[in-house]
Amino acid sequence: MLPPAGLIVPCFKPVLTGATPAATVEDVLKLKSALGQCAAQADEYLKWRKAIEEGG
């Protein structure tokens, strides 16, 4: 059985510049946000898989 379409999608990868200290701070914030969104996608998939494995 495959996960529903749209549940597993590529993670957003922000473009990093880091040309200045201020730009590096912005890049870190972008990466933190992207990582959080990607982790949420993985968590949703794992919850779905656990529910399927438990018969629900």
Secondary structure, 3 states (H helix, E strand, C coil): CCCCCCCCCCCCCCCCCCCCHHHHHHHHHHHHHHHHHHHHHHHHHHHHHHHHHCCC
